[in-house]
Amino acid sequence: MATVELRFSALPEHVRTARLVAAAVARRAGVDEAVLDEVRLAVGEACTRAVGLHLSNGVEAPVRVSLTEEEKKFSIEVGDESPTSAALAPGSHPEVDDEAEGEDEMGLAVISGLVDDVEVTTSETGGVIRMSWPTSPQPLVS
């Protein structure tokens, strides 16, 4: 199992870098070429969400992205350290403003539409979006 970890300052301009790294690692892991745009878009949405949560809550910790190549699947985890991640979980705290909740739900809906295997977990210390795609064996190059 090979893993690439990426941490970046919560700035919108770093989301593009995360998308490019995710697509390159996914390609190397054996994710079908036709699915790479979905990987890029899903990672972009998840990272944009994490950056927004960090910026709106004054969190200075970096956004975390973990890309893992397993035997028959490729997984990506995007983590934030925003205490409002738990508040934005569907059906949770009513004190979260409607606009922030609406933007978050829209981003999660886009991710869910792009990725068949997605899981969102939240706690008081942040949240994680886990996404995975099937891979096919790569031919050996000599």
C-alpha positions as CSV (number, residue, x, y, z in Angstrom):
1,M,0.0,0.0,0.0
2,A,1.6,3.3,-1.2
3,T,0.5,6.6,0.3
4,V,1.2,10.2,-0.7
5,E,0.4,12.8,1.9
6,L,-0.1,16.5,1.1
7,R,-0.5,19.3,3.5
8,F,-1.1,22.9,2.4
9,S,-2.0,26.3,3.8
10,A,-5.7,27.0,3.7
11,L,-5.5,29.3,0.6
12,P,-7.7,28.9,-2.4
13,E,-4.7,29.0,-4.8
14,H,-3.4,25.7,-3.3
15,V,-6.5,23.8,-4.3
16,R,-5.4,23.6,-7.9
17,T,-2.1,22.0,-6.8
18,A,-4.0,19.4,-4.8
19,R,-6.2,18.6,-7.8
20,L,-3.1,18.1,-10.1
21,V,-1.3,15.9,-7.5
22,A,-4.5,13.8,-7.0
23,A,-4.9,13.2,-10.7
24,A,-1.2,12.3,-11.2
25,V,-1.2,9.8,-8.3
26,A,-4.6,8.4,-9.4
27,R,-3.3,7.8,-12.9
28,R,-0.2,6.1,-11.5
29,A,-2.4,3.9,-9.2
30,G,-4.4,2.6,-12.2
31,V,-7.6,4.7,-12.0
32,D,-9.3,4.5,-15.4
33,E,-8.4,7.5,-17.6
34,A,-12.1,8.3,-18.2
35,V,-12.5,8.8,-14.4
36,L,-9.6,11.2,-13.8
37,D,-11.7,14.3,-14.4
38,E,-14.1,13.1,-11.7
39,V,-11.2,12.6,-9.3
40,R,-9.9,16.1,-10.1
41,L,-13.4,17.7,-9.6
42,A,-14.1,15.7,-6.4
43,V,-10.8,16.6,-4.8
44,G,-11.2,20.2,-5.9
45,E,-14.7,20.3,-4.2
46,A,-13.4,18.6,-1.0
47,C,-10.3,20.9,-0.7
48,T,-12.3,24.0,-1.5
49,R,-14.7,23.0,1.3
50,A,-11.8,22.5,3.8
51,V,-10.1,25.8,2.8
52,G,-13.4,27.6,3.3
53,L,-14.0,26.1,6.7
54,H,-10.4,27.0,7.8
55,L,-10.7,30.6,6.5
56,S,-14.1,31.2,8.0
57,N,-13.1,29.9,11.4
58,G,-9.6,31.3,11.6
59,V,-8.0,27.9,11.6
60,E,-4.3,28.2,10.8
61,A,-3.6,24.4,10.6
62,P,-3.0,23.1,7.1
63,V,-5.5,21.2,5.1
64,R,-4.6,17.5,4.9
65,V,-4.9,15.3,1.8
66,S,-3.9,11.6,1.9
67,L,-3.8,9.6,-1.4
68,T,-3.6,5.8,-0.9
69,E,-3.1,3.1,-3.5
70,E,-4.4,-0.2,-2.3
71,E,-4.7,-3.5,-4.1
72,K,-7.9,-2.9,-6.1
73,K,-8.8,0.7,-5.2
74,F,-7.4,4.2,-4.9
75,S,-8.5,6.3,-1.9
76,I,-8.3,10.0,-1.1
77,E,-9.0,11.6,2.3
78,V,-9.3,15.3,2.6
79,G,-9.3,16.5,6.2
80,D,-9.9,19.8,7.9
81,E,-9.5,21.0,11.5
82,S,-12.5,23.2,11.7
83,P,-14.8,22.9,14.6
84,T,-17.7,23.8,12.4
85,S,-17.3,20.6,10.3
86,A,-19.5,18.9,12.9
87,A,-22.0,21.8,12.9
88,L,-22.4,21.4,9.2
89,A,-23.2,17.8,9.3
90,P,-26.7,17.3,7.9
91,G,-29.4,17.7,10.5
92,S,-27.1,18.9,13.2
93,H,-26.8,22.3,15.0
94,P,-29.4,24.8,14.1
95,E,-27.1,27.8,15.0
96,V,-25.1,27.5,11.8
97,D,-26.1,30.1,9.3
98,D,-28.2,28.9,6.3
99,E,-25.7,30.3,3.7
100,A,-22.7,28.3,5.1
101,E,-24.8,25.2,5.4
102,G,-26.2,25.6,1.9
103,E,-22.7,26.0,0.3
104,D,-21.5,23.0,2.3
105,E,-24.4,20.8,1.2
106,M,-24.0,21.9,-2.4
107,G,-20.3,20.9,-2.3
108,L,-21.1,17.5,-0.7
109,A,-23.8,16.9,-3.2
110,V,-21.4,17.5,-6.1
111,I,-18.9,15.1,-4.5
112,S,-21.6,12.5,-4.0
113,G,-22.6,12.9,-7.7
114,L,-19.0,12.3,-8.8
115,V,-17.9,9.5,-6.5
116,D,-19.8,6.3,-5.9
117,D,-17.8,5.5,-2.7
118,V,-17.8,8.5,-0.5
119,E,-18.0,8.9,3.3
120,V,-18.1,12.1,5.3
121,T,-17.2,12.1,9.0
122,T,-17.1,15.0,11.4
123,S,-16.2,15.7,15.0
124,E,-15.5,18.6,17.3
125,T,-11.9,18.7,16.0
126,G,-12.7,18.7,12.2
127,G,-13.9,16.5,9.4
128,V,-12.8,14.1,6.8
129,I,-14.1,13.3,3.4
130,R,-13.1,9.8,2.2
131,M,-13.5,8.9,-1.5
132,S,-12.4,5.9,-3.4
133,W,-12.3,4.6,-7.0
134,P,-11.6,1.1,-8.4
135,T,-8.2,0.5,-10.1
136,S,-7.1,-1.8,-12.8
137,P,-3.7,-3.5,-12.8
138,Q,-1.0,-1.5,-14.6
139,P,1.1,-3.3,-17.2
140,L,4.8,-3.5,-16.3
141,V,6.9,-1.0,-18.4
142,S,10.4,-2.1,-19.2
